[in-house]
Amino acid sequence: MNKIEGFKDEHRFLSNFWPAQVYFEGHSYPSVEHAYQAAKTNNLDQRRVIREQVMAAHAKRLGKAVDMREDWEEVK
């Protein structure tokens, strides 16, 4: 059995940053990372801005500054 030690080469598709259409609460996100960062907030405007980011790294950066939902620790 091979151990996966990173999201590179043939395993790069396992990364949350990999482009993959994800549906969350009625909206399509361009990656798992986008959807995860948007899920941190209930603010629909902040979710939209995250959803519109071209790069997952930008969505992650924005996710650090959202209005965190009160139940995030329970629902993440």
Buried (B, 14 or more C-beta within 10 A) or exposed (E): EEEEEEEEEEEEEEBBBBEBEBEBEEBEBBBBBBBBBBBBBBBEEBBEBBBEBEEBEBBBEBBEEBEBBEEEEEEE
